[in-house]
Amino acid sequence: MTIYPGGGSRLGLGLWNHVAATMIVEISMYMIAVYLYGNATRARDRIGSYAFFLYAALLLVLLIGRPL
């Protein structure tokens, strides 16, 4: 990934060349974010707990289901 248009040097891990590595990194980042958010907030009622779980699961399915 170049830093500026027309730049010669490339920086980054080059994950766009490896689908499996990209998915591992993205899913790991997503799971960490869900964990941190889940520990930082509390639902007001049982419906809020279920809604958060279902929403997180739906986003995970969408993340896994889309090929790069």
C-alpha positions in Angstrom: 0.0 0.0 0.0 1.5 3.3 -1.0 1.3 6.2 1.3 0.7 8.8 -1.4 -0.3 8.6 -5.1 2.7 7.9 -7.2 4.8 6.9 -4.2 7.5 4.3 -4.9 7.8 2.5 -1.6 5.0 0.3 -0.2 4.2 -0.2 3.4 2.0 -2.7 5.2 1.7 -6.4 5.7 0.4 -7.2 2.2 -2.6 -9.0 3.5 -4.7 -8.2 0.4 -2.6 -10.9 -1.3 -3.7 -13.6 1.1 -7.4 -14.0 1.7 -7.1 -16.4 4.6 -4.7 -14.1 6.5 -7.0 -11.2 5.9 -10.0 -13.0 7.2 -8.1 -14.2 10.3 -7.0 -10.6 11.1 -10.4 -9.1 10.5 -12.3 -11.7 12.5 -9.8 -11.4 15.3 -10.2 -7.6 15.4 -14.0 -8.0 15.3 -14.1 -10.5 18.2 -11.8 -8.3 20.3 -14.0 -5.2 19.6 -17.2 -7.2 20.5 -15.5 -8.4 23.7 -14.4 -4.9 24.7 -17.7 -3.4 24.0 -19.6 -6.1 25.8 -17.5 -5.6 28.9 -17.7 -1.8 28.8 -21.5 -1.6 28.6 -24.4 -3.2 30.3 -27.9 -3.8 28.8 -30.8 -2.2 30.6 -32.9 -5.4 30.2 -32.9 -8.9 28.9 -34.0 -7.8 25.4 -30.9 -5.6 25.2 -28.6 -8.5 26.0 -30.3 -10.7 23.3 -30.2 -7.9 20.8 -26.5 -7.3 21.3 -25.7 -11.0 20.9 -27.9 -11.3 17.8 -26.5 -8.2 16.2 -22.9 -9.3 16.9 -23.6 -12.8 15.5 -25.3 -11.3 12.4 -22.3 -9.1 11.7 -19.9 -12.0 12.2 -21.9 -14.1 9.7 -21.8 -11.2 7.2 -18.1 -10.8 7.7 -17.4 -14.5 7.1 -19.9 -14.8 4.3 -18.4 -12.2 2.0 -15.4 -13.3 0.0 -12.7 -10.7 -0.5 
